[in-house]
Amino acid sequence: MQPNGGIHMRNTINRMAEAMRTVGDGCTKEDLLLKGFTERQICIFGPRATELATVMAEAA
């Protein structure tokens, strides 16, 4: 594992969660692709980003 892998992973999840919040309910893979995420990132980080986006939306 790369030394900055944890920070990079956390940043990607945070950015993806924020993108999901921006799009709102019904955010799709295509929406995230248009926001600049790769299919691999969506596959790997999507579930955790979805959880985070839900928590962020409930806290707002």
Secondary structure, DSSP 8 states (H G I E B T S, - for coil): --TTHHHHHHHHHHHHHHHHHHH-TT--HHHHHHTT--HHHHHHHHHHHHHHHHHHHHH-
